[in-house]
Amino acid sequence: MELKQLVSFASVVRLGSFSRAAEELYIAQPTISLHIRQMEEELQTKLLLRTTKSITVTEKGREVYEYAVSMLQLRDRIIEKCSDGERRIIRLGASTIPSAYILPEVLPEYVKRNPATYFTIDQGDSRSVTEKLAEGVIDLALIGMKPSSPEIAAEPFYEDTVVIITPVREPFLTMKETRSATLQKLFEAPVILREEGSGSLKAADAFLAKAGYAESDLLVAARTNDPESIKNLVAQGLGISMISSKAAENYSRENRLLVFSFPEISGRRLLYIATRKHAALSERAKDFHRYLKQFYAFPPEKQGTGKF
């Protein structure tokens, strides 16, 4: 088994998509498929169940994924330790929204300015990413909720909002055109929610609480932690959902979803960059930390206040 096969497999599992893994790794999708098929043949077990619309990781696939992540992290540490000093490695952890929508904006320009920099990115929900930060697996974490651990320091770097997304169909089209949408009308439809451990779920819960709703008041149709899956399910008409406005931008722009915002309800949320309080941060990690805050120019007066 070769490392390139593990890289392909880990990317497909993490992103939930062969095409997105191919884009991330800059290789052809058939090559990704070949790598995984070779792994399955060598291990004599099925790792992924693939249909035209979805990918399911088998029980054995989950076990292999955990081993693959550990092996790739070990590879990165070996590269870092044996580096001649010209290649600078930054170990990032990112929850779903920062991973999918913040890093693609930030990293290309940063790497262009710092071509010797090499990133390793560990993606998960906010809770799991924070745990890896506390364990020292990563240097910096980009997360969607403020950590409760006293050992972790977190600064806000981006202010997002919670919006409601719906299919581009009736009755939502009329609500949009006539500006007659109300929460009561929207929540008559089934709702797709995020899973536990997600900063987006916490933000959605805060949105509901401010609006006077509880989860038990909703007709929950499904739960998933992947915003792309949520958008696709909504676009196909399964229900509506509450997601990050950042995550909704592309589908709204392409007219694949309708977006309803309620600024009078405190649906705003903060994204944080987190570090370990008592761990020395490398100069390269400090530089990226500064760059991220400058990139989004988060108002200094809001940093550390917790005020939305």
C-alpha positions in Angstrom: 0.0 0.0 0.0 1.3 3.4 -1.0 1.0 6.7 0.8 -0.6 8.3 -2.3 -3.5 5.8 -1.9 -4.0 6.7 1.7 -4.0 10.4 0.8 -6.7 9.8 -1.8 -8.8 7.6 0.5 -8.6 10.1 3.4 -9.5 13.0 1.2 -12.6 11.2 -0.2 -13.8 10.3 3.3 -13.1 13.7 4.8 -14.8 15.6 1.9 -17.5 13.0 1.1 -16.9 13.3 -2.6 -14.5 11.9 -5.2 -14.7 15.0 -7.3 -13.9 17.4 -4.4 -11.0 15.1 -3.4 -9.6 15.3 -6.9 -9.9 19.1 -6.9 -8.2 19.3 -3.5 -5.3 17.0 -4.5 -5.0 18.4 -8.1 -5.3 14.9 -9.7 -7.8 13.3 -12.0 -10.9 11.7 -10.5 -10.2 8.3 -12.2 -6.8 8.3 -10.4 -8.6 8.7 -7.1 -10.9 5.8 -7.9 -7.9 3.7 -9.0 -6.1 4.4 -5.7 -9.1 3.3 -3.6 -9.8 0.3 -5.8 -6.2 -0.8 -5.3 -6.5 -0.4 -1.5 -9.7 -2.5 -1.4 -8.1 -5.2 -3.5 -5.0 -5.3 -1.3 -7.1 -5.3 1.9 -9.7 -7.6 0.4 -12.5 -5.6 1.9 -14.9 -2.9 0.8 -14.0 0.6 2.2 -16.6 2.7 0.4 -20.1 2.1 -1.0 -20.6 4.4 -3.9 -23.7 5.3 -5.8 -24.4 8.0 -8.4 -25.6 10.3 -5.6 -23.8 9.4 -2.4 -20.8 7.8 -0.7 -21.1 5.7 2.4 -18.0 4.7 4.4 -18.2 1.0 5.6 -17.4 0.0 9.2 -14.0 -1.3 8.0 -13.5 1.9 6.0 -13.9 4.0 9.1 -11.3 2.0 10.9 -8.9 2.3 7.9 -9.6 6.0 7.8 -8.4 6.5 11.4 -5.2 4.6 10.7 -4.7 6.6 7.4 -5.0 9.9 9.2 -2.5 8.8 11.9 0.0 7.6 9.2 -0.3 10.8 7.2 0.2 13.0 10.3 3.3 10.9 11.1 4.5 11.5 7.5 4.0 15.3 8.0 5.9 15.3 11.3 8.8 13.4 9.6 8.9 16.0 6.8 8.9 18.8 9.4 11.7 17.3 11.5 13.8 16.5 8.5 13.2 19.7 6.7 16.2 21.7 5.7 14.5 24.8 7.0 13.3 26.1 3.7 9.9 24.3 3.9 7.6 25.6 6.6 4.8 23.4 7.7 1.7 24.7 9.4 -0.7 22.1 11.0 -4.2 23.5 10.8 -7.4 22.1 12.1 -10.7 23.4 10.7 -14.3 22.8 11.4 -16.8 22.4 8.5 -17.5 26.0 7.6 -13.9 27.3 7.8 -12.6 24.2 6.0 -15.0 24.5 3.1 -15.4 28.3 2.7 -12.7 30.2 4.6 -9.5 28.3 3.7 -10.2 28.3 0.0 -10.3 32.1 0.1 -7.3 32.5 2.4 -4.7 29.9 1.5 -4.0 30.6 -2.2 -3.0 34.2 -1.6 -1.0 33.3 1.5 0.9 30.5 -0.3 1.6 32.8 -3.2 3.2 35.2 -0.8 4.9 32.4 1.2 5.7 29.8 -1.4 7.8 27.6 1.0 4.8 27.1 3.3 3.2 23.7 3.4 -0.2 23.1 5.1 -1.6 20.0 6.6 -5.4 20.4 7.3 -7.3 18.2 9.7 -11.1 18.7 9.2 -13.9 17.8 11.7 -16.6 19.4 13.7 -15.6 22.2 16.1 -15.5 19.9 19.1 -13.2 17.3 17.6 -10.9 19.9 16.1 -10.6 21.6 19.5 -9.7 18.2 21.1 -6.9 17.7 18.5 -5.6 21.2 19.3 -5.6 20.4 23.0 -3.7 17.2 22.3 -1.0 19.0 20.3 -1.9 17.3 17.0 -2.4 20.7 15.3 -1.0 24.2 15.8 -4.0 26.3 15.0 -7.7 25.6 14.9 -10.4 27.5 12.9 -13.7 26.7 14.6 -17.3 27.8 14.8 -17.8 28.0 18.5 -15.8 29.4 21.4 -14.0 26.5 23.3 -15.0 25.9 26.9 -11.5 24.6 27.9 -9.4 27.0 29.9 -6.3 25.7 28.2 -7.5 27.0 24.8 -7.3 30.7 23.7 -9.7 31.8 21.0 -10.0 35.0 19.1 -12.8 35.9 16.6 -11.7 36.6 13.1 -14.9 36.5 11.0 -18.5 37.4 11.7 -21.1 35.3 10.0 -24.9 35.1 10.1 -27.4 32.4 10.2 -29.8 32.4 7.3 -32.7 30.1 6.2 -32.4 28.4 2.9 -35.3 26.9 0.9 -35.8 25.3 -2.5 -36.4 27.6 -5.5 -40.1 26.7 -5.7 -43.5 27.6 -4.3 -44.5 28.7 -1.8 -41.1 30.1 -1.1 -40.8 32.0 -4.5 -43.9 34.0 -3.7 -42.7 34.7 -0.1 -39.4 36.0 -1.6 -41.0 38.1 -4.3 -43.6 39.6 -2.0 -41.3 39.8 1.0 -44.0 38.1 3.0 -41.8 35.4 4.6 -42.2 34.8 8.3 -40.6 32.2 10.5 -44.0 30.7 11.2 -44.6 30.2 7.5 -41.1 28.9 6.8 -41.1 26.4 9.7 -44.3 24.8 8.4 -41.9 22.9 6.1 -39.6 20.0 7.2 -36.2 21.1 8.6 -32.7 19.7 8.0 -30.4 20.2 11.0 -26.7 19.8 11.8 -25.4 17.2 14.2 -24.1 17.5 17.7 -20.6 19.0 18.1 -21.2 21.5 15.3 -20.7 25.3 15.8 -23.4 25.8 13.2 -25.9 23.7 15.3 -25.1 25.9 18.3 -25.7 29.0 16.2 -28.9 27.6 14.8 -30.1 26.8 18.3 -29.4 30.3 19.4 -31.4 31.6 16.4 -34.3 29.4 17.3 -34.2 30.4 21.0 -34.3 34.1 20.1 -37.2 33.5 17.8 -39.1 31.6 20.5 -38.8 28.1 18.9 -37.4 24.8 20.3 -36.2 21.9 18.2 -39.2 20.0 19.3 -41.4 22.5 17.5 -39.9 21.6 14.2 -40.5 18.7 11.8 -37.0 17.4 11.5 -36.5 15.6 8.2 -32.7 14.8 8.5 -29.5 15.5 10.2 -26.0 15.9 8.6 -22.8 17.8 9.4 -21.9 18.4 5.7 -23.1 21.8 4.5 -22.9 20.7 0.9 -25.2 17.8 1.6 -27.6 20.1 3.4 -27.7 22.5 0.4 -28.2 19.7 -2.0 -31.0 18.2 0.1 -32.7 21.5 0.3 -32.3 22.2 -3.4 -33.9 18.9 -4.1 -36.9 19.7 -2.0 -36.4 17.6 1.2 -37.0 20.6 3.4 -35.5 23.9 4.6 -32.5 24.6 6.8 -30.6 27.1 8.8 -27.0 27.5 7.7 -24.1 29.9 7.6 -24.6 32.8 5.1 -21.0 32.1 4.0 -22.0 28.5 3.1 -25.1 29.7 1.2 -23.4 32.2 -1.0 -22.5 30.1 -4.0 -25.9 28.3 -4.3 -27.7 31.6 -3.9 -25.6 33.2 -6.5 -26.4 30.3 -8.9 -30.1 30.6 -8.1 -30.1 27.0 -6.8 -31.5 28.1 -3.4 -33.5 30.9 -1.9 -32.0 32.7 1.1 -34.1 34.4 3.8 -32.4 36.5 6.5 -33.9 37.8 9.7 -31.5 40.5 11.0 -33.8 41.4 13.8 -33.2 38.0 15.3 -29.6 37.7 16.6 -28.6 35.1 14.1 -25.0 36.3 13.9 -22.2 34.0 14.8 -18.4 34.3 15.2 -15.7 32.1 13.7 -12.6 31.7 15.9 -8.9 31.0 15.5 -7.8 29.0 18.5 -4.4 28.1 20.0 -3.1 26.3 23.1 -2.4 28.9 25.9 0.7 27.4 27.3 2.3 26.1 24.1 4.9 28.0 22.1 3.6 28.8 18.7 6.1 28.7 15.8 6.9 31.9 13.9 5.3 30.5 10.8 2.1 29.7 12.7 2.1 33.2 14.3 2.5 34.7 10.8 -0.5 32.9 9.5 -2.5 33.8 12.6 -1.8 37.5 11.9 -2.5 37.1 8.2 -5.9 35.5 8.8 -7.1 38.3 11.1 -5.8 41.0 8.6 -7.4 39.2 5.7 -10.9 39.6 7.2 -10.1 42.8 9.1 -12.2 41.8 12.0 -13.1 44.9 14.1 -10.6 45.1 17.0 -13.2 46.4 19.4 -15.2 43.1 19.1 -12.2 40.8 19.6 -12.5 38.9 22.9 -15.7 40.6 23.9 -18.1 37.7 22.9 -20.5 40.4 21.7 -22.3 39.6 18.5 
